[in-house]
């Protein structure tokens, strides 16, 4: 039976989420002391959102844009809206 997702890939994104949350909380605590609980609550929605956006961008959008095409201009024209979104 084939898995629909890779466990190693899932572990990678969990580690990225943990690293991002830690760095953001440390940065926020340094900039705004005394608002640790507010930073944690703010991270509850921010970290999952960024992980989902990064997953979609890195796993689907980048390979789609970098596919071999007949003309390089097609790749360039596909990259502009992909980066904007």
C-alpha positions as CSV (number, residue, x, y, z in Angstrom):
1,X,0.0,0.0,0.0
2,X,1.4,3.3,-1.0
3,X,1.4,6.2,1.5
4,X,-0.1,9.5,0.3
5,X,2.6,11.4,2.2
6,X,6.2,10.9,3.2
7,X,7.0,10.6,6.9
8,X,10.4,12.2,6.4
9,X,8.8,15.2,4.7
10,X,6.3,15.6,7.5
11,X,9.1,15.4,10.1
12,X,11.0,18.1,8.2
13,X,8.0,20.5,8.2
14,X,7.3,19.8,11.9
15,X,11.0,20.8,12.7
16,X,10.7,23.9,10.6
17,X,7.5,24.9,12.4
18,X,9.2,24.3,15.8
19,X,12.3,26.3,14.7
20,X,10.1,29.2,13.4
21,X,8.0,29.3,16.5
22,X,11.0,29.4,18.7
23,X,12.8,32.1,16.8
24,X,9.7,34.2,16.6
25,X,8.9,33.9,20.3
26,X,12.5,34.8,21.2
27,X,12.4,37.8,18.9
28,X,9.1,38.9,20.2
29,X,10.1,38.5,23.8
30,X,13.2,40.6,23.2
31,X,11.3,43.3,21.4
32,X,8.2,43.4,23.6
33,X,9.0,42.1,27.1
34,X,6.0,41.1,29.2
35,X,3.8,39.9,26.2
36,X,4.9,36.3,26.1
37,X,1.3,34.9,26.4
38,X,0.1,37.2,23.6
39,X,3.0,36.0,21.4
40,X,2.2,32.4,22.0
41,X,-1.5,33.0,21.1
42,X,-0.5,34.9,18.0
43,X,1.8,32.0,17.0
44,X,-1.0,29.5,17.3
45,X,-2.4,30.7,14.0
46,X,0.7,32.0,12.4
47,X,2.9,28.9,12.5
48,X,0.4,26.5,10.9
49,X,-0.5,29.0,8.3
50,X,3.1,29.6,7.2
51,X,3.8,25.8,7.2
52,X,0.8,25.2,4.9
53,X,1.9,28.0,2.6
54,X,5.5,26.8,2.5
55,X,4.4,23.3,1.9
56,X,2.2,24.3,-1.1
57,X,4.8,26.6,-2.5
58,X,7.8,24.2,-2.1
59,X,6.1,20.9,-3.0
60,X,3.8,22.0,-5.7
61,X,4.4,25.5,-7.1
62,X,8.2,25.4,-7.5
63,X,8.3,22.0,-9.3
64,X,5.5,23.2,-11.6
65,X,7.3,26.3,-12.5
66,X,10.7,24.6,-12.9
67,X,9.4,21.9,-15.3
68,X,11.1,21.7,-18.6
69,X,9.3,23.7,-21.2
70,X,10.1,24.5,-24.8
71,X,10.8,28.2,-24.1
72,X,12.4,29.6,-21.0
73,X,10.1,32.7,-21.1
74,X,7.2,30.4,-20.1
75,X,9.0,29.6,-16.8
76,X,9.7,33.2,-16.2
77,X,6.1,34.2,-16.8
78,X,4.9,31.5,-14.5
79,X,7.3,32.5,-11.8
80,X,6.1,36.1,-11.5
81,X,2.5,35.2,-10.4
82,X,3.7,32.3,-8.3
83,X,6.0,34.5,-6.2
84,X,3.3,37.2,-5.9
85,X,0.7,34.7,-4.6
